[in-house]
């Protein structure tokens, strides 16, 4: 358990650019702190298009409050690009910068320089493993205090099913509360039916993208344990496939797009959407942050 002799000032999460991962890391930190037995509150400041959905996500976190008065630590996420200097001058909070690994280090150093003595440090997010050492060297050269470099992660970058439905303008069936299920291992169906089942099993497909005129491949995907079927082309699906999907409660997404167009739209969602939450993603960010020294960060 984290120990404090007095109530901590707020920890303000900022980033110079959108989609750097502030919400993802705020959720991970809040849940990690709560598991330590420390009372934590989390808030989202208004000012951008994602504020309301982020605030709703925060309200749904178990063991986390929105009441600052009862918390030992309060995490406050502000809109991307917020002037960190003016923010900290009007608050007793300390600032944690979340930066995408693609951000130019010189510009990031200038941004951090605005925060002066209120800066806790920087978490670099989505760092490719092969570039991690070079990123840290560039950060040091720019005078940036990097607390940690979190690796890029396929699961966290993946869209959730509700986002895929929207991207494909799809008709969804048998969702059963699976809108926040990540689509982290989509596989395109093979051309021929014979090797389909072993092919899908080999890649441990979380979803199979398959043409609507290929019922044998649709069944092969279901037999291999696919957690979702994305059926392209807009043709009717045979009844025995529909019955099998309903029986196994497998989400079924039907789109009039052809397979190439569907794949392109799904690909465009990876890493480009706000954090949606869901048990799989919150568990994963908790695992990535478990190596962070929280006592050093908040002490």
JOTACOR-V664913 format. One line per field, one symbol per residue. burial: I if it has 24 or more other C-alpha atoms within 12 Angstrom, else O. Layout:
burial->???
This chain:
burial->OIOOOOOIIIIIIIIIIIIIIIIIIIIIIIIIIIOOOIIIIIIIIOOOOIIOOIIOIIOOIIIIIIOOOOIIIIIIIIIIIIIIIOIIOOOOIIIIIIIIIIIOIOOIIOIIIOIOOIIIIIIIIIIOOOOOOOIIOIIOOOOIIIIIIIIIOOIIIIIIIIIIIOIIOIIIIIIOOIIIIIIIIIIIIIOOOOOIIOIIIOOIIIIIIIIIOIIIIIIIIIIIIIIIIIIIIIOOIOOOIIOIIOOOOIIIIIIIIIIOOIIOIIIOIIIOIIIIIIIIIIOIIIOIIOOIOIOOIIO
